[in-house]
Each structure stands twice: as structure tokens, then as C-alpha cells.
Amino acid sequence: MYMEVHNWGLNIGNVRADNISSSSILLIGDNEELLLSSYFDTPPEAFTLGNIVPLALT
Amino acid sequence: MMDKRTAVVDNLFTNSVSNSSVLSIGDTNYATLKFKGIAVQKQVPTFSQEDEETFDYPLFKRDTNWPAPTMGVRKITTYHNRNICVANVATIGVSASSLLQIGSLTKGYAEARVKHFRKLKGAYETS
């Protein structure tokens, strides 16, 4: 894939984030390579609160 | 080397930077973030010695499955204006091994692992 980028300046007004947590990154600037991975393990009771409703009927 | 732009931030407000987090102003070449957490939720929120946890669970021992690197992309960038201007940045908390970076970050690897416990009253009445 061939990609040509023309940067004519980037102006942002306000950025407001309540909380940046658990290995998250708020980056204002350039980046070349960013890899994020996350694991979580919920207890069995978490599944008894009702099944997970599909968002869209595809 | 990657051609970098300049980040111009007028106002930056952060209430707290805690739990091995970084607020970095300026260019960074390489960042690796790791977070291991155990979240214990009890019906009766009184915690005692027996609720002490250790990190020797299989979840924390598995090796990380980084997303597979995609095909190479040939990119040509022309900078007509080298500034990234942000007027205000406001965050309440930067916590749990996170990074707030003003400036470029060439390579970043971040990994978070959380194990949740929900201890219901009477459900596991051990003798």
C-alpha cells in the first residue's frame, strides 16, 4: 500500500480526559508503532447477571 | 528516522499522576508500559488478612499476544506546517502505569492485565 500524507497543521481546542488508566496512552504528537494488549479475567458470577445481548441483528 | 512535528500545548492540567505513571513532555523514543492488577469486590466491604492476594495466577503468566504486524505501508509525509497545537489538555488522573505524552513517541508497547474477584456473602461458606 502506498500512502502520501500532507500535514497542513493540526489545531485542537480542548482535550479533556477523566482518567487515563491501566496502561493507556494519551499521545499528542507523532507515532510510528504502537502496540497495546490487555487481558482481564472475570469471576464466574459475572456471567449470571444476564446474557450478553447482541448489539445488532446481523 | 521518523520526521517529527512539534506539539504546542497552551494549558495542561493534571490532578494526579500516580501508580508508576508518566507525564512526559518532549520526544520519547521507546515506551513499554506494564500493569498487573487484582480487583477484589466483596458484598460486605470489610477486608482482612485472608483477602490478601498474590500474583501467581495463570492470567499473569501467559505470554502477551501482540497483534500481528500488518503489511508494510510505504508512506511519504510532506510537512507544510510542523505544529500540532492543542489549546487545553485537562485530565483528572493518570494512573496505573499509563503515559500522557506531549511530543512524539516513536515506539510504544502497553500491556494491562486485571483479574477480578467478586466475593458474594454466604456463597462460599467455608467451615
Backbone of each chain as ProteinMPNN parsed JSONL, in Angstrom:
{"seq_chain_A": "MYMEVHNWGLNIGNVRADNISSSSILLIGDNEELLLSSYFDTPPEAFTLGNIVPLALT", "coords_chain_A": {"N_chain_A": [[0.861, -1.173, 0.0], [0.489, 2.225, -0.781], [1.093, 5.358, 0.596], [0.368, 8.741, 0.884], [0.985, 11.567, 2.77], [-0.105, 14.764, 3.596], [0.674, 17.252, 5.735], [-1.025, 19.862, 7.001], [-0.933, 21.243, 9.31], [-2.291, 21.068, 12.618], [-4.894, 21.735, 14.668], [-6.207, 21.716, 17.798], [-8.905, 22.273, 20.003], [-9.963, 21.815, 22.905], [-8.908, 19.208, 25.055], [-10.212, 16.769, 27.048], [-9.835, 14.443, 29.481], [-11.164, 12.121, 31.68], [-9.945, 10.024, 33.07], [-6.93, 8.381, 32.725], [-6.012, 5.241, 32.488], [-4.677, 2.012, 33.456], [-2.402, 1.106, 31.717], [-2.727, 2.887, 29.536], [-2.458, 5.248, 26.835], [-2.192, 8.656, 26.301], [-1.585, 10.475, 23.639], [-0.067, 13.264, 22.302], [1.094, 14.034, 19.485], [3.524, 12.731, 17.131], [3.658, 9.348, 15.894], [5.116, 6.117, 15.451], [4.962, 3.324, 15.823], [2.643, 1.467, 17.602], [1.671, -0.688, 20.073], [-0.856, -2.26, 21.776], [-2.038, -4.223, 24.451], [-4.402, -6.167, 26.221], [-5.493, -8.027, 29.046], [-8.206, -9.553, 30.736], [-9.884, -11.097, 33.499], [-12.788, -12.359, 34.457], [-14.883, -13.163, 37.308], [-16.823, -16.216, 37.693], [-19.368, -15.492, 38.597], [-19.914, -13.21, 37.275], [-21.151, -13.802, 34.975], [-23.673, -14.445, 35.535], [-25.371, -12.398, 35.468], [-27.101, -12.07, 33.466], [-27.587, -12.622, 29.966], [-25.393, -11.726, 27.256], [-26.5, -9.229, 25.273], [-26.856, -9.247, 21.793], [-25.589, -6.572, 19.825], [-26.388, -5.756, 17.278], [-28.643, -7.06, 14.877], [-27.236, -9.06, 12.902]], "CA_chain_A": [[0.0, 0.0, 0.0], [1.319, 3.436, -0.893], [0.3, 6.366, 1.302], [1.041, 10.05, 0.87], [0.332, 12.378, 3.791], [0.272, 16.175, 3.601], [0.274, 17.813, 7.024], [-1.158, 21.312, 6.887], [-1.139, 21.83, 10.643], [-3.339, 20.369, 13.368], [-5.226, 22.617, 15.796], [-7.27, 21.136, 18.61], [-9.298, 23.21, 21.062], [-9.805, 21.28, 24.264], [-8.888, 17.755, 25.258], [-10.484, 16.526, 28.474], [-9.982, 13.013, 29.745], [-11.332, 11.982, 33.119], [-8.956, 9.153, 33.698], [-6.142, 7.566, 31.795], [-5.51, 4.225, 33.437], [-4.317, 0.633, 33.057], [-1.523, 1.069, 30.547], [-3.268, 3.601, 28.376], [-1.56, 6.312, 26.376], [-2.773, 9.833, 25.649], [-0.419, 10.954, 22.901], [-0.248, 14.454, 21.454], [2.351, 14.078, 18.736], [3.612, 11.716, 16.081], [3.941, 7.998, 16.377], [5.458, 5.218, 14.353], [4.437, 1.98, 16.062], [2.021, 1.455, 18.934], [1.025, -1.989, 20.265], [-1.462, -2.305, 23.103], [-2.673, -5.523, 24.669], [-4.964, -6.187, 27.585], [-6.143, -9.271, 29.469], [-8.893, -9.483, 32.043], [-10.431, -12.402, 33.85], [-13.888, -12.026, 35.385], [-15.32, -14.342, 38.057], [-17.996, -16.871, 37.092], [-20.671, -14.845, 38.885], [-20.173, -12.078, 36.386], [-21.964, -14.191, 33.831], [-25.056, -14.777, 35.898], [-26.2, -11.198, 35.527], [-27.905, -11.94, 32.256], [-26.727, -12.897, 28.818], [-24.91, -10.517, 26.569], [-27.446, -9.024, 24.179], [-26.138, -8.805, 20.589], [-25.888, -5.159, 19.554], [-27.157, -5.578, 16.028], [-29.037, -8.354, 14.295], [-26.613, -9.117, 11.565]], "C_chain_A": [[0.907, 1.236, 0.0], [0.502, 4.591, -0.319], [1.064, 7.674, 1.278], [0.278, 10.974, 1.809], [0.828, 13.805, 3.646], [-0.23, 16.786, 4.895], [0.232, 19.325, 6.902], [-1.378, 21.92, 8.265], [-2.347, 21.192, 11.293], [-3.649, 21.234, 14.574], [-6.414, 22.038, 16.534], [-7.607, 22.142, 19.695], [-9.007, 22.622, 22.419], [-9.747, 19.769, 24.215], [-9.156, 17.545, 26.727], [-10.679, 15.036, 28.673], [-10.124, 12.854, 31.244], [-10.183, 11.177, 33.697], [-8.221, 8.388, 32.617], [-5.538, 6.477, 32.657], [-5.293, 2.901, 32.743], [-3.638, 0.63, 31.691], [-2.136, 1.736, 29.335], [-2.31, 4.735, 28.036], [-2.41, 7.432, 25.802], [-1.608, 10.531, 24.972], [-0.802, 12.186, 22.108], [1.062, 14.602, 20.707], [2.368, 12.932, 17.751], [3.899, 10.362, 16.7], [4.272, 7.104, 15.204], [4.822, 3.854, 14.587], [3.878, 1.941, 17.477], [1.287, 0.124, 19.076], [0.439, -2.022, 21.67], [-2.158, -3.645, 23.272], [-3.26, -5.524, 26.071], [-5.665, -7.516, 27.822], [-7.039, -8.942, 30.642], [-9.652, -10.777, 32.248], [-11.546, -12.15, 34.864], [-14.333, -13.302, 36.102], [-16.552, -14.972, 37.419], [-19.283, -16.119, 37.392], [-20.962, -13.749, 37.881], [-21.112, -12.503, 35.274], [-23.407, -14.447, 34.226], [-25.934, -13.544, 35.841], [-27.014, -11.045, 34.262], [-27.009, -12.13, 31.053], [-26.374, -11.59, 28.128], [-25.759, -10.344, 25.328], [-26.654, -8.601, 22.942], [-26.535, -7.37, 20.241], [-26.749, -5.018, 18.322], [-27.491, -6.942, 15.494], [-28.411, -8.442, 12.926], [-26.927, -10.464, 10.931]], "O_chain_A": [[1.935, 1.284, 0.677], [-0.652, 4.784, -0.703], [2.25, 7.723, 1.606], [-0.932, 11.147, 1.667], [2.034, 14.043, 3.58], [-1.438, 16.833, 5.129], [1.253, 19.99, 6.73], [-1.952, 23.003, 8.377], [-3.307, 20.819, 10.619], [-2.781, 21.454, 15.418], [-7.497, 21.885, 15.968], [-6.718, 22.79, 20.248], [-7.963, 22.878, 23.018], [-10.449, 19.131, 23.431], [-8.432, 18.067, 27.574], [-11.588, 14.438, 28.097], [-9.314, 13.381, 32.006], [-9.537, 11.577, 34.665], [-8.831, 7.819, 31.711], [-4.651, 6.745, 33.468], [-5.681, 2.707, 31.591], [-4.204, 0.221, 30.677], [-2.07, 1.203, 28.228], [-1.468, 5.125, 28.844], [-3.247, 7.203, 24.928], [-0.747, 11.109, 25.636], [-1.755, 12.158, 21.329], [2.015, 15.202, 21.204], [1.364, 12.246, 17.555], [4.318, 10.247, 17.851], [3.773, 7.304, 14.096], [4.217, 3.283, 13.68], [4.549, 2.331, 18.432], [0.382, -0.169, 18.294], [1.161, -1.832, 22.648], [-2.793, -4.144, 22.343], [-2.684, -4.95, 26.995], [-6.333, -8.057, 26.941], [-6.666, -8.119, 31.478], [-10.014, -11.463, 31.292], [-11.275, -11.77, 36.003], [-14.178, -14.4, 35.566], [-17.258, -14.3, 36.668], [-20.195, -16.093, 36.565], [-22.12, -13.395, 37.658], [-21.799, -11.666, 34.688], [-24.267, -14.642, 33.368], [-27.127, -13.626, 36.135], [-27.567, -9.974, 34.017], [-25.815, -11.837, 31.105], [-26.954, -10.532, 28.372], [-25.752, -11.193, 24.435], [-25.847, -7.675, 23.031], [-27.706, -7.006, 20.356], [-27.72, -4.261, 18.311], [-26.71, -7.882, 15.641], [-28.962, -7.973, 11.931], [-26.504, -10.73, 9.806]]}, "seq_chain_B": "MMDKRTAVVDNLFTNSVSNSSVLSIGDTNYATLKFKGIAVQKQVPTFSQEDEETFDYPLFKRDTNWPAPTMGVRKITTYHNRNICVANVATIGVSASSLLQIGSLTKGYAEARVKHFRKLKGAYETS", "coords_chain_B": {"N_chain_B": [[15.141, 8.12, 10.077], [12.167, 8.863, 11.902], [10.331, 11.623, 10.818], [9.662, 14.374, 12.805], [6.942, 16.193, 14.278], [6.185, 19.277, 16.004], [4.76, 19.513, 19.185], [2.46, 21.74, 20.457], [1.276, 22.929, 23.346], [-1.019, 24.822, 25.091], [-2.331, 25.016, 27.651], [-1.991, 22.788, 30.316], [-3.476, 20.593, 32.471], [-3.244, 18.432, 35.139], [-4.539, 16.374, 37.567], [-3.603, 14.266, 39.112], [-0.751, 12.161, 38.998], [-0.176, 8.961, 39.168], [0.787, 5.746, 40.625], [3.029, 4.541, 39.2], [2.952, 6.029, 36.792], [3.501, 8.137, 33.894], [4.141, 11.458, 33.033], [5.026, 12.863, 30.251], [6.891, 15.3, 28.704], [7.978, 16.249, 25.696], [10.086, 14.593, 23.256], [9.816, 11.099, 22.913], [11.48, 8.006, 22.567], [11.037, 5.285, 22.976], [8.646, 3.342, 24.592], [7.546, 1.279, 27.171], [4.843, -0.141, 28.727], [3.557, -1.681, 31.568], [1.032, -3.371, 33.359], [-0.276, -4.928, 36.154], [-3.085, -6.082, 37.765], [-5.252, -6.789, 40.576], [-8.591, -7.055, 41.243], [-10.667, -6.866, 43.898], [-13.906, -7.47, 44.917], [-16.157, -7.181, 47.423], [-19.186, -8.377, 48.989], [-19.748, -7.648, 51.585], [-18.018, -5.047, 52.457], [-15.593, -5.505, 54.08], [-12.291, -5.826, 54.555], [-9.782, -8.272, 55.138], [-7.057, -10.104, 56.62], [-7.206, -12.495, 55.262], [-8.033, -11.855, 52.776], [-5.92, -11.287, 51.345], [-3.985, -11.165, 48.373], [-2.063, -12.9, 45.892], [0.175, -12.646, 43.062], [0.348, -14.992, 41.607], [-1.205, -16.185, 39.446], [-2.519, -17.987, 36.609], [-3.28, -16.13, 34.676], [-1.505, -14.05, 34.804], [0.75, -15.203, 33.98], [0.685, -15.94, 31.393], [1.983, -15.562, 28.055], [2.317, -12.502, 26.265], [-0.002, -11.705, 23.726], [0.801, -10.08, 21.161], [-0.744, -7.936, 18.764], [-0.698, -9.047, 15.374], [1.933, -7.936, 13.244], [1.047, -5.734, 10.65], [0.979, -5.603, 7.03], [3.739, -4.04, 5.3], [3.637, -0.522, 5.004], [4.119, 1.845, 2.581], [4.972, 5.081, 3.185], [4.783, 8.489, 2.452], [5.513, 11.55, 3.79], [4.674, 14.933, 3.769], [5.536, 17.91, 5.259], [3.788, 20.695, 5.637], [3.127, 22.345, 7.641], [4.562, 22.318, 10.672], [3.41, 22.063, 13.18], [1.604, 20.768, 15.974], [-1.076, 21.897, 17.455], [-2.533, 22.293, 20.577], [-5.014, 23.619, 22.551], [-6.068, 23.367, 25.27], [-5.402, 20.9, 27.688], [-6.861, 18.692, 29.827], [-6.788, 16.544, 32.509], [-8.076, 14.34, 34.949], [-6.937, 12.152, 36.272], [-3.929, 10.328, 35.904], [-3.216, 7.151, 35.882], [-2.083, 3.917, 37.121], [0.183, 2.834, 35.651], [0.32, 4.411, 33.243], [0.555, 6.643, 30.374], [1.05, 10.002, 29.653], [1.698, 11.769, 26.966], [3.283, 14.478, 25.684], [4.315, 15.361, 22.726], [6.414, 13.553, 20.442], [6.16, 9.989, 20.072], [7.994, 7.318, 19.37], [8.045, 4.4, 19.396], [5.703, 2.373, 20.994], [4.726, 0.203, 23.565], [2.173, -1.345, 25.263], [0.729, -2.97, 28.053], [-1.893, -4.506, 29.804], [-3.111, -6.225, 32.594], [-5.788, -7.552, 34.313], [-7.236, -9.102, 37.086], [-10.363, -10.12, 38.221], [-12.17, -10.354, 41.265], [-15.142, -11.478, 42.785], [-16.631, -11.539, 45.712], [-19.211, -13.095, 47.033], [-21.572, -12.872, 49.703], [-21.922, -15.622, 51.84], [-21.997, -17.317, 49.73], [-19.779, -18.899, 49.369], [-19.437, -20.393, 51.791], [-17.049, -21.364, 53.725], [-15.924, -23.872, 56.062]], "CA_chain_B": [[14.422, 8.289, 11.335], [10.853, 9.437, 11.658], [10.353, 13.08, 10.84], [8.709, 14.618, 13.881], [6.345, 17.522, 14.38], [6.289, 19.861, 17.348], [3.454, 19.613, 19.864], [2.384, 23.013, 21.17], [0.12, 22.844, 24.238], [-1.034, 26.065, 25.872], [-2.618, 24.753, 29.073], [-2.037, 21.363, 30.659], [-3.836, 20.426, 33.886], [-3.417, 17.032, 35.536], [-4.732, 16.412, 39.001], [-2.673, 13.355, 39.808], [-0.036, 11.188, 38.162], [0.129, 8.025, 40.265], [0.943, 4.317, 40.329], [4.043, 4.37, 38.146], [2.546, 6.628, 35.51], [4.487, 9.105, 33.415], [3.684, 12.599, 32.253], [6.282, 13.134, 29.554], [6.801, 16.435, 27.771], [9.184, 16.146, 24.867], [10.003, 13.413, 22.391], [10.224, 9.825, 23.51], [11.8, 7.076, 21.509], [10.57, 3.914, 23.19], [7.934, 3.283, 25.879], [6.894, -0.005, 27.456], [4.011, 0.019, 29.919], [3.01, -2.973, 32.018], [0.176, -3.191, 34.54], [-0.949, -6.141, 36.64], [-3.977, -5.658, 38.85], [-6.265, -7.729, 41.081], [-9.7, -6.237, 41.762], [-11.493, -7.693, 44.789], [-15.167, -6.791, 45.253], [-16.839, -8.02, 48.416], [-20.529, -7.892, 49.3], [-19.564, -6.902, 52.826], [-16.688, -4.493, 52.139], [-14.585, -5.453, 55.172], [-11.181, -6.628, 54.043], [-8.97, -8.727, 56.277], [-5.818, -10.765, 56.223], [-7.435, -13.633, 54.355], [-8.301, -11.372, 51.426], [-4.647, -10.94, 50.71], [-3.869, -11.893, 47.113], [-0.723, -12.884, 45.293], [0.053, -12.528, 41.604], [0.73, -16.215, 40.889], [-2.337, -16.778, 38.721], [-2.106, -18.228, 35.21], [-3.521, -14.968, 33.831], [-0.327, -13.173, 34.79], [1.93, -15.925, 33.489], [0.591, -16.167, 29.947], [2.79, -14.558, 27.353], [1.443, -11.478, 25.652], [-0.223, -11.918, 22.288], [0.769, -8.785, 20.497], [-1.397, -8.029, 17.457], [0.282, -9.402, 14.335], [2.301, -6.735, 12.472], [0.374, -5.774, 9.338], [1.897, -5.476, 5.885], [4.469, -2.774, 5.308], [2.947, 0.544, 4.281], [5.119, 2.86, 2.172], [4.314, 6.355, 3.487], [5.57, 9.711, 2.18], [4.837, 12.634, 4.508], [5.214, 16.282, 3.496], [5.102, 18.777, 6.353], [3.656, 22.102, 5.262], [3.101, 23.078, 8.902], [5.101, 21.275, 11.561], [2.922, 22.196, 14.552], [0.346, 20.191, 16.472], [-1.422, 22.866, 18.508], [-3.679, 21.939, 21.406], [-5.148, 24.758, 23.465], [-6.141, 22.947, 26.674], [-5.475, 19.46, 27.984], [-7.206, 18.562, 31.257], [-7.105, 15.168, 32.918], [-8.174, 14.229, 36.41], [-5.954, 11.232, 36.828], [-3.154, 9.443, 35.038], [-2.843, 6.169, 36.925], [-1.913, 2.508, 36.741], [1.205, 2.643, 34.625], [-0.137, 4.991, 31.972], [1.504, 7.627, 29.836], [0.486, 11.176, 28.989], [2.888, 12.165, 26.22], [3.194, 15.687, 24.842], [5.514, 15.223, 21.89], [6.28, 12.329, 19.634], [6.52, 8.708, 20.689], [8.265, 6.507, 18.181], [7.528, 3.028, 19.539], [5.064, 2.237, 22.294], [4.12, -1.107, 23.834], [1.48, -1.219, 26.552], [0.054, -4.228, 28.36], [-2.598, -4.416, 31.088], [-3.768, -7.489, 32.974], [-6.564, -7.354, 35.544], [-8.045, -10.265, 37.492], [-11.441, -9.612, 39.073], [-12.78, -11.286, 42.229], [-16.386, -10.96, 43.368], [-16.88, -12.458, 46.83], [-20.591, -12.882, 47.488], [-21.711, -13.315, 51.099], [-22.649, -16.87, 52.013], [-21.958, -18.189, 48.548], [-18.713, -19.9, 49.527], [-19.225, -20.502, 53.247], [-16.151, -22.491, 54.104], [-16.16, -24.149, 57.509]], "C_chain_B": [[13.119, 9.031, 11.023], [10.964, 10.959, 11.754], [9.287, 13.537, 11.837], [8.159, 16.026, 13.823], [6.503, 18.025, 15.809], [4.896, 19.956, 17.941], [3.46, 20.881, 20.689], [1.122, 22.97, 22.023], [0.12, 24.094, 25.098], [-1.243, 25.757, 27.351], [-2.677, 23.253, 29.291], [-2.367, 21.267, 32.142], [-3.982, 18.947, 34.164], [-3.509, 17.007, 37.048], [-3.746, 15.481, 39.696], [-2.052, 12.426, 38.792], [0.468, 10.136, 39.136], [0.35, 6.62, 39.723], [1.814, 4.093, 39.108], [3.531, 4.85, 36.799], [3.548, 7.718, 35.16], [3.757, 10.231, 32.713], [4.941, 13.106, 31.551], [6.067, 14.252, 28.557], [8.093, 16.442, 26.99], [9.13, 14.834, 24.122], [10.489, 12.189, 23.143], [10.464, 8.824, 22.39], [11.086, 5.746, 21.705], [9.867, 3.874, 24.538], [7.301, 1.908, 26.019], [6.127, 0.14, 28.76], [3.458, -1.349, 30.301], [2.17, -2.721, 33.265], [-0.435, -4.527, 34.895], [-1.84, -5.736, 37.797], [-4.892, -6.789, 39.279], [-7.36, -6.894, 41.714], [-10.597, -7.142, 42.595], [-12.719, -6.886, 45.165], [-15.904, -7.695, 46.237], [-18.211, -7.445, 48.707], [-20.485, -7.107, 50.606], [-18.155, -6.317, 52.752], [-15.79, -4.38, 53.353], [-13.471, -6.395, 54.734], [-10.278, -7.003, 55.204], [-7.759, -9.446, 55.706], [-6.069, -11.83, 55.17], [-7.734, -13.151, 52.945], [-7.01, -11.002, 50.712], [-4.459, -11.788, 49.45], [-2.408, -11.895, 46.684], [-0.907, -12.918, 43.777], [0.371, -13.84, 40.889], [-0.516, -16.897, 40.313], [-1.926, -16.978, 37.272], [-2.289, -17.007, 34.322], [-2.261, -14.117, 33.715], [0.886, -13.879, 34.205], [1.874, -16.11, 31.981], [1.42, -15.137, 29.215], [1.851, -13.672, 26.525], [1.222, -11.815, 24.189], [-0.343, -10.546, 21.628], [0.018, -8.925, 19.177], [-0.356, -8.222, 16.362], [0.642, -8.145, 13.554], [1.695, -6.813, 11.071], [1.43, -5.565, 8.249], [2.589, -4.112, 5.928], [3.699, -1.74, 4.502], [4.012, 1.56, 3.902], [4.449, 4.228, 2.332], [5.274, 7.492, 3.188], [4.834, 10.833, 2.886], [5.489, 13.952, 4.135], [4.643, 17.189, 4.564], [5.035, 20.208, 5.853], [3.628, 22.95, 6.529], [3.492, 22.077, 9.984], [4.493, 21.314, 12.95], [1.661, 21.393, 14.777], [-0.039, 21.084, 17.634], [-2.659, 22.38, 19.248], [-3.805, 23.049, 22.434], [-5.112, 24.258, 24.912], [-6.157, 21.438, 26.753], [-5.762, 19.35, 29.475], [-7.508, 17.102, 31.55], [-7.177, 15.152, 34.439], [-7.081, 13.313, 36.911], [-5.238, 10.485, 35.737], [-2.633, 8.371, 35.987], [-2.613, 4.808, 36.302], [-1.042, 2.372, 35.497], [0.746, 3.147, 33.258], [0.82, 6.106, 31.585], [0.729, 8.782, 29.226], [1.675, 11.828, 28.286], [2.576, 13.412, 25.398], [4.452, 15.674, 23.996], [5.457, 13.86, 21.24], [6.733, 11.118, 20.438], [6.762, 7.719, 19.564], [7.686, 5.113, 18.323], [6.917, 2.904, 20.925], [4.453, 0.862, 22.436], [3.462, -1.014, 25.205], [0.691, -2.496, 26.798], [-0.609, -4.094, 29.723], [-3.255, -5.751, 31.368], [-4.499, -7.271, 34.294], [-7.333, -8.635, 35.828], [-9.09, -9.787, 38.485], [-11.92, -10.707, 40.009], [-14.063, -10.658, 42.728], [-16.786, -11.943, 44.458], [-18.266, -12.188, 47.382], [-20.726, -13.452, 48.893], [-22.428, -14.657, 51.083], [-22.54, -17.794, 50.826], [-20.912, -19.276, 48.777], [-18.42, -20.044, 51.01], [-18.291, -21.685, 53.524], [-16.265, -22.667, 55.624], [-15.213, -23.308, 58.352]], "O_chain_B": [[13.002, 9.727, 10.014], [11.607, 11.498, 12.654], [8.13, 13.132, 11.728], [8.838, 16.947, 13.368], [6.906, 17.281, 16.704], [3.962, 20.421, 17.286], [4.344, 21.089, 21.519], [0.014, 22.975, 21.486], [1.113, 24.406, 25.755], [-0.454, 26.171, 28.2], [-3.334, 22.533, 28.54], [-1.633, 21.793, 32.979], [-4.763, 18.268, 33.497], [-2.649, 17.559, 37.735], [-3.139, 15.829, 40.709], [-2.707, 11.961, 37.858], [1.435, 10.378, 39.858], [0.135, 6.341, 38.544], [1.375, 3.522, 38.109], [3.662, 4.157, 35.789], [4.332, 8.162, 35.999], [2.865, 9.994, 31.898], [5.814, 13.704, 32.18], [5.198, 14.18, 27.687], [9.173, 16.619, 27.553], [8.215, 14.039, 24.335], [11.451, 12.247, 23.908], [9.741, 8.8, 21.393], [10.592, 5.146, 20.75], [10.431, 4.326, 25.535], [6.614, 1.428, 25.117], [6.704, 0.504, 29.785], [2.953, -2.083, 29.451], [2.562, -1.939, 34.131], [-1.04, -5.188, 34.051], [-1.366, -5.093, 38.734], [-5.269, -7.641, 38.474], [-7.094, -6.108, 42.624], [-11.213, -8.07, 42.072], [-12.61, -5.767, 45.666], [-16.232, -8.838, 45.916], [-18.414, -6.231, 48.685], [-21.096, -6.045, 50.728], [-17.185, -7.044, 52.969], [-15.273, -3.301, 53.644], [-13.68, -7.597, 54.565], [-10.03, -6.213, 56.115], [-7.479, -9.408, 54.508], [-5.24, -12.043, 54.285], [-7.697, -13.945, 52.005], [-7.028, -10.467, 49.603], [-4.741, -12.986, 49.457], [-1.627, -11.02, 47.057], [-2.0, -13.184, 43.276], [0.639, -13.826, 39.688], [-0.831, -18.037, 40.655], [-1.088, -16.24, 36.753], [-1.569, -16.837, 33.338], [-1.984, -13.539, 32.665], [1.92, -13.258, 33.959], [2.891, -16.403, 31.353], [1.561, -13.998, 29.661], [0.748, -14.07, 26.153], [2.167, -12.175, 23.487], [-1.418, -9.951, 21.551], [0.141, -9.962, 18.525], [0.728, -7.641, 16.41], [-0.245, -7.357, 13.226], [1.815, -7.832, 10.39], [2.613, -5.376, 8.533], [2.08, -3.16, 6.52], [3.167, -2.049, 3.435], [4.723, 2.079, 4.762], [3.447, 4.497, 1.669], [6.43, 7.471, 3.61], [3.653, 11.056, 2.62], [6.713, 14.079, 4.179], [3.429, 17.246, 4.763], [6.059, 20.863, 5.664], [4.04, 24.11, 6.521], [2.797, 21.079, 10.177], [5.014, 20.649, 13.845], [0.774, 21.33, 13.925], [0.596, 21.041, 18.687], [-3.692, 22.094, 18.643], [-2.836, 23.39, 23.112], [-4.248, 24.66, 25.691], [-6.844, 20.774, 25.978], [-4.997, 19.855, 30.296], [-8.375, 16.497, 30.92], [-6.434, 15.858, 35.121], [-6.373, 13.645, 37.862], [-5.849, 10.057, 34.758], [-1.736, 8.622, 36.791], [-2.904, 4.576, 35.128], [-1.468, 1.872, 34.456], [0.775, 2.423, 32.262], [1.74, 6.466, 32.319], [-0.146, 8.576, 28.385], [2.559, 12.379, 28.942], [1.708, 13.392, 24.525], [5.541, 15.948, 24.499], [4.523, 13.096, 21.481], [7.561, 11.21, 21.344], [5.822, 7.324, 18.874], [6.915, 4.676, 17.468], [7.538, 3.283, 21.918], [3.745, 0.395, 21.543], [4.106, -0.65, 26.189], [0.066, -3.04, 25.888], [0.011, -3.633, 30.682], [-3.882, -6.342, 30.489], [-3.894, -6.851, 35.28], [-7.992, -9.189, 34.949], [-8.761, -9.13, 39.473], [-12.062, -11.859, 39.6], [-14.1, -9.473, 43.057], [-17.23, -13.053, 44.165], [-18.491, -11.209, 48.093], [-20.051, -14.425, 49.229], [-23.432, -14.816, 50.389], [-22.952, -18.951, 50.907], [-21.128, -20.435, 48.423], [-17.285, -19.842, 51.443], [-18.711, -22.842, 53.55], [-16.644, -21.752, 56.355], [-15.243, -23.387, 59.58]]}, "name": "protein", "num_of_chains": 2, "seq": "MYMEVHNWGLNIGNVRADNISSSSILLIGDNEELLLSSYFDTPPEAFTLGNIVPLALTMMDKRTAVVDNLFTNSVSNSSVLSIGDTNYATLKFKGIAVQKQVPTFSQEDEETFDYPLFKRDTNWPAPTMGVRKITTYHNRNICVANVATIGVSASSLLQIGSLTKGYAEARVKHFRKLKGAYETS"}
